[in-house]
Amino acid sequence: MFAITGITGKVGGEVARNLLAGNQPVRAVVRDLRKGEPWAQLGCDLVRADINDAGALTSAFKGAESVFVVVPPSFDPSPDFHEARATAATLKSAIEAARPGRVVYLSTIGAQATQSNLLTQHTIIEQVLGELSMPITFLRPGWFMENCSWDIASATNDGVISSFLQPIDKPVPMVATADVARVAAELLQETWNGRRVVELEGLHRVTPHEIATTFADLLGRPVRMQLVPRETWESLFKSQGMKNPIPRIKMLDGFNEGWIEFEGAEAGSRKGKVGLQAVLQTLIELR
């Protein structure tokens, strides 16, 4: 039995579909049983548990051959990241009590970075879960190509995309969520010992300029990138409701300055199969 958290989300759902396609038994761990009903209809064992409820998580993970752990994203964390610290402690307690055979945690590129930024939340959780006695894999994907969904309206209507990734000709490690899910499903079924890190990106690194030109090809209209000046980021993010925009700003700095990178750099990462054009085509069709 493979216990999957975040199954109602994009990555967790695709992980489950990959396992079900291989006739593997899946336990769907959901916060809302009603939202999990479609998975029950597909033959999954349905269990209710919140990521911050150690008792419920223990029950959900007990008896599992492998557990896939996805933490809900927090784009506006507290300055001391106390939310991530609490989640890490809860997860560790539940996994230690349940004793599943293996764990795969969905982390991120740059989790090893020493400079504090938005991704430090995963650094904290990795450090705590790394103390577990059972085998654990930290899957660190690059920037999700699906983040481009935020740009479809402006690309379609105005032919302009605002870019925080700068300069626009700098290649960024990106990956499709379909590749993340496929690799996660494969890892869950593998056997290994101790702690390991698997870093994942697409076939080649993507520049913001390539995103614009790919949108242009697919939409049949000119599309260009427009840089958002860094000095405007803090006020802009605060105007959007963020209380603590500094971690997000530092994350963007990390990508732009190159210190958010894979431990093994480009040469040491696994490469996916799905390209940018296929991802953008799907996003456009779904809008």
Secondary structure, DSSP 8 states (H G I E B T S, - for coil): -EEEESTTSHHHHHHHHHHHHTT--EEEEES-HHHHHHHHHTT-EEEE--TT-HHHHHHHHTT-SEEEE-----SS--TT-HHHHHHHHHHHHHHHHH--SEEEEE--TTTT-SS--TTHHHHHHHHHHTT-SS-EEEEEE-EEGGGGGGGHHHHHHTSEEEE-SSSTTS-B-EE-HHHHHHHHHHHHT----SEEEEEEE-SS-B-HHHHHHHHHHHHTS--EEEE--GGGHHHHHHHTT-S--HHHHHHHHHHHHT-S--TTTGGGSEE-S--HHHHHHHHHHH-
